[in-house]
């Protein structure tokens, strides 16, 4: 790969996540200032959806940080950042509903979520170990070592791939729930969809970068074998 191609590659790899982060932050910032007509906080939205789906035992808790909202399948709890927990906005409603979407997935044993959860410990190991084999393989020109590193990295790419249907499905469930339960007006639903679509792009960007890096390493490995 020429120097020019390397420059283009690294620019693309750097710009994809930056674009995704800019999109989610700008979209979230805009709709966090748009009040929801129901006047409900994110915590109240989450509580109503949980109760409507037979998940009254799942607590909704406040957590620090910005956009730190998540569902913890180990604690069986929904965590909302302070702005979304107590805020009464389109963004807060959409994010709260999305995290409850994960709680519903967990309760219904959604297959992709189960698969992703099973991959977490494996991915944590493979992500750390892959670079050890890759660096040794490239510096010592040992194709077999590099191949092991590529296989370990591929596990991480698989994790990113499995994450996409989990996140898209949670957003789909969120939109259905807030619509059916009357938690948004008809003209507010497209706005909530924009918030969730922007957030989903961060996962798409992460997968795209992971795939590009894996392909680059495969090309290096192929060239090493050819030489």
N, C-alpha and C positions, 0 to 999 in steps of 0.2 A: 504494500500500500504506500503510495507516494506521500510526501509531506503535505501537499495540498489536500489530498483525500483525508489525511488524519485531521487536518485543521477543520475541514468541513464536517467530518464525523463528530469531533468533540464540540463544535458549535451546535450541531443538531441535538446531541445528547444533553447539552447544557440548556438549550433554549426550550425544549419540549416541556420539562417540568416547570421551568420559570413561567411559561405561557399558561400552563394549567393552574399554577398557584395564583397567578395574577387574575385569571378568570374567576376562580372560586372566591377569592378575597373581594374582588370588585363587586361580584354579583351578591355575595353575602352582605357586604357593607351597604349596598343599595337597599336590599329588601329587609335588612334589619331596622331600617328607618321607616319602613312602610307598616303602619299599624294594622293588625288583624281586626276585622270588624266584630268578631265574637268577644274581643277583649280578654281572651284567655291567655294565660302565660304558657310557655313551653311545657312546664311541669304539669299544668292542668290538662293540656292536650295529651301528653303522654299518659297521664293517669286515666283519662277517659277511654283512650284506645285500649290500654291494657285491660281495664275492667270490662270493656265490651267484648273482649276476646278471652274472657275467663282467666286472666292473668293478674288478678287482684293481689296475689302474693308477691308479685315482682315490684320492688320499691323503685321510686324515682328519686335520685339523689343529685345534689349539686356538687360540681367538681371545679377546680381552678383551671386557669388557662383560657385561651381563645380557640374556639373550634376544637375543643378537646372532648367533644361529645362522643360517647360510645356505649355499647352494651357489653357487659362482662358476662360471658356464659358460665364462668366458674362461680361468680357471686350471684348470678341470676338477678342482676340489677341493671337499670338504665341510669347512666350518668350524663348529666347535661351541664355544659359550661354555664357560668353565672349569667351571662347575657341572655342565653336561651332559656335557662331555668326560670328566671323571673321576668324576662322580656315578653312583650305582647306584640310580636311582629310576624310578618309572613315568613321570614327566614327562621325564626324560632319555632314556629309551628311545623314547618317543613322538616327541619333537622330533628326535632323531637319525635315526629312521626316516623322518620327514617330509622332512628335508633330503636323505636318500639317494633319496627318491622323486623329487626334482627331478633328481638325477644320472641316474636311470633314464629319466626323460622326455627328458633331453638325449641320452642314448645311443640312444634309440628315435626321435629326431626328432619328438617330440610337437608337433603342429601349433600348438596354442595357445601353447606355450612359444616356439616359433620366431617366431610373430607378435608376441608380447610383446617379445622381444629386439630385433626389427626396429623396434619402436615406441619403444624407449628413447631414442635420440638425438633423434628427432622430438619426443617428449614433453618432454624436457628443454628444448628450444628453445621449444616452444609454451607451456609453463607459465610461463616467464619473460617471454616476449613478449606474452602475452595481456593481462596487466594494464596494459601500456603503452598498448595500443590501447583497452582498456576505460576507463581513466581519462581519456585524451584525448577519447574519444567522449562520455563523460558530462559532463565539464567544459565542453567546447566545443559540446555538443549536436550531434554529428556521428554520425548513425545508421550510416553506412557504416563508420566507424572502429570503432564498437562491435560491428558485425556481424563484422568481422574478428577482434576479440577473442573473441567468443563461439565462432566456428569453431575458433580456436586452443585455447580452453578445452575444447571438445568432444573434441578429440584426447586430452586428459588424462583425460576421463571414459571414453573408449573404452579407454584403457590400464587404468584401474581395472576396467572390465568384463571385459576379457580376463584380468586377473589372477585373477579368481574361479575359473574352471575350472582354471587352472594350480594354484592352491593346493588346491582341493577334490580334484583328481585325485592330487596328491602325497600327501595325507592318506589317500586311499583305497588307494593303492599301499602306503603305510606299514603300514596295518592288515593288509592281505593278507600282506605280507612277515613281519611279526613273528608273525603267527598260523601261517603255513605253516612257518616255520623254527623254531617252538617257542621264540621269544624271550620270550613271555609265557604265563602260565597262562590258562585259559579265563575265569576270573573277573577277570583283570587287563585283558583286552581292552576291556571297557566303560570302564574307568578311563582307559586310553590314548586311547580315542575322545573322552572328555570333554575331555582336554587339547587335542586337535587341533581339536575343535569350537569351544572357547573362542578358540583362536588364529585360527581362520577368521573369527570375528565381527569382528576388527579390520579385515579386508579388506572385509567387508560394510559396516561402518560408514563406512569411507573412501569407498566407492562411493556410499553413501546421501548423505553430505555433499556430495560432488562433484556429484551429480545435482540436489540441492536448490539448490545455488549456481548451477548452469547454468540451472535453471528460473527462478530469481529474476532473473537477468540477461536472459533471454529476455522476461520480463514487462516489465522496464524498457525494453528495446528496442522491444517492441510499443507500450508507452505513448508512447514518444518519437516513433515513426512516426505514431501516431494524432494526437498534438498537432501 
